[in-house]
Amino acid sequence: MSHSTCENGTKPAISENTPLLGSSTNEPANDAEILNHEAHENGGPKPHHEKPLPKLQIFLLCYARIVEPIAFFGIFPFISEMIYKTGNIEQTDVGFYAGLIESMFSFTQMMLMIQWGRAADRIGRKPVLVFSLAGMAIATAIFGLSKSIWQMVLFRCCAGVFAGTIVTVRAMITENSTKETQARAFSVFAFSGNLGIFLGPMIGGALADPAMQIGGIFRRIDFFTEYPYALPTFISGIFGASAAILCALFVKETLKRKVKGDESSAEAPMSTMELIKSPGVPMVLFLYGHVMLLGLAYTALAPVFWFTDIELGGYGFSPRQISFFIGGGGLAQAIWLLFAFPILQRRYGTGAVLRGCLSVWPIFFASAPLCNMFLRNGWTTCFWIIAPVFQIGGSGVAMAFTGVQLALNDISPSPSTLGTLNGVALTMTAGIRTVGPAIFTSLFATGARTQVLNGYLVWVVLISVAVAGSAAVRYLPEKAEGKLKDVNEGEDE
């Protein structure tokens, strides 16, 4: 086929404006393109060079990612004791204030997440990232100096105000990766989030009240007697401060600036409402919120369910058994995310992985009452064979968290709206995290107390919600399917 012939086989129209010596757009322009062109003409596969991930940038961004879950979960082990000892309240009121203080982080995060996203789209990713990391480090550190409940609420709100790190990190991970490498990048991103969830409670539990728990030099320092919860919050703050310094020094800005005077590339910024109404965005946001709801509900419910007596609908586990199940599930999630997800996403696409996870989720939830039935009937051996299998295999549904993030990246109308769109999605997540866990744990408590459906009320509700998600994912927009083109496929037949 001649190079001057169009793809449909017709020759281009000739006019007085046609350059006599103009080169065809189909001709190879340099040595590399000539070799590629000849290989294609001879029927060979086209060479494809995948842009590698910038490892240092991804590492630093993932390190910044762990700051938010450390700040959020780090106070959980000691918050009840801290409220009781410093708040001068009745022990029966501790639960109310603990829930209030814990939820204030997510509430303020929800109120400001979109604003952080818009700021990242306008002034740049890096300044927002560094500023929010520094602010969170300070607010998290001084929480341990609280001497009253109102101070705890104030400092917790301040930490939530500076939670813009998570928006910016997601956008920068996307902009540092390509279609071919973003699955691998976000698998590491999700793993770093899980690592933060693990480290936060470990720091809080191991370092709270060091004068009593550890003794030695801490007992001789009056500061740690006066402020028994300062050490774990200071250590959590150090994570944020070190991340802010490292990002300020080594992280590169990823927001592409428009050239001044280039009117051709100028486009009016989209409002948040215009963005939400963009084609495909509402469905992807719905699926994003749905997946987060399922995950957060199970995370809050599982420890209570495992602890509850068998006769009331739980497993009757000891704290040690609960820790084994949590650890085993966390390890299984890491394996699914780091090794299985990139392969599955590259071969089948984001949409296929999401459909698979949302199809498995109802089965995973149904395994909980099923295994309780084994224990109620005395089938202990059967339980210890089947329950760990469901726990390890069912942890694969965690791939949906990374899947919806990739779908969100793909459905974004333009790179300039990526920060705002992530802000909208994370606003939903913060709202769900504020009220969702309390709703489902209350449902479980109601079912266990009244023995409605043999104590399985909450699982019936969760299975129904999961089934609705498996139906909704069928309407995932084509643009968000995340199917990679075959790199060996020729451009023209």
C-alpha positions, 0 to 999 in steps of 0.5 A: 500500500502506498504511503500517500494513500489514506487508510480507507484506500482513497487518495487525499484530495489535491488542491492549490494548498497542497505542499509539493514537497510535504512529507506524508504523515504516515512516513517514518520520521527517524531511525527508530520509527523506520525500524518499527515501520519495517517490522510492522510492514514485514508482519512482525510485532511492533516494539513496545517500550513501557514507561517504567514507574519512577520508583523513588517518587512512588515510594515517597508518595506511599510513605506519605500515604501511611500518615493519614491512617496512622493519625486516624487509628493511632489513638484507638487503643488508648482513647477510652482510657484517656477520656476516662482519666482526663475527662472526669466523667462517668465510665458509662459515658466514655463510649459516647465521647470516644465515638464523638472524638473518633468521628470528628476526624472523618467529619472535618475531613469530609467537609474540606476534602473537595476544597483540598482537591480544588486547591491541588488542581489550581496551585499544584499537588506538591505545595498542598501535599507538603502543607497538609502533611506538616499540619497533620503532623502538628495536630496529631502530635499535640493531641496527646497534650490534651487535658480536657475533652474539648481540647481532644475534640479541637485537636482531632478536628485540626488533624482532620482539617489537614487530611488533604494528603490523601487527595493529593497522593492519589492524584500524584500516583496517577500522574506518575504512572501510565495505563500499563503501570497504574495497577501496579502503582495503586497496588503498592498504594493500597498496601501502604494504606493497610500498613498505616492501619496496622502501624497506627494501633501498634504505636498507640497501644505499645507506647501509651502511658510509657511510665507504667507500661515500659518504666525505666527512664520514662518513669523518671521523666515527669513529662510522661507522668503528666502527659501519659499519652504524648509519646504515641502521638509524638511518634505519629507526628514524627511520621507526618513531619518526616514525610513532609520534609522528604516530599518537600525535598524530593517529590516532583510536581506532577500538575502540568501548567498551561503555557501563558498565551496559549489560547488553544490549550485554555479551557474553562475550569469545571465546577464541582457540580459540572464534574459530578454530572460529567458522563460516567462519573455518577455511576463510578462515584456510586460504585466507589462509595458502595465498595467503601461502604462494604469494606468499612462496614466489615472492618468495624463489624468483624472484631465485634462479631469474632468476640461475641459468644457463639450462642449470640451469633458470633465466634466466641474468639479470644483476643489472641484468636482475633489477632490471628484472624486480623493478621491472616486477613491482612497478610492475605490482602497484601498478597492479593493486592501486590501480586494478583491484582496487577496481573488480573487487571492487566489481562482482564481489565479493571471492570472484570476485576470489579465484577469478580470482587462484587460477585464474591462479596455476598458469598464472603459475607454469607460465610460468617453466619454459615461458620457460626452455624457450624459452631452452634452445632458443634462441628468445630473441625469443619469450622477450622477448615472452612473459616480460615479458607473463607477468610484468606480467599475472601480477602481478595475482595480488597482488590475492589478498593484499588479497582474503583480507584483506577475506574475513578482515574479513567473516568475523570474528564481531564487531568486538571479535574483529577484532584477535585474528583478524588476530593469528591470521592474521598468526601463520600468515604469520610462521610461513610466512615463517620456514620457507617460503622456505627450503623452496622455494629448497632445492627449487629448488637440489635440482632444479637440481643433480640436474636432476630434471624438467629442473630444474623440480621446484620449479615442479611442486610450486608448480603443484600447491599452487596448483591445490589453492588454486583448488579450495579457494576454491570453498568460501569462505563466503557471508559472506566473498564480499564482494558489495555490494548494488546501491545502486539496488535497492529495499527492497521489491517 
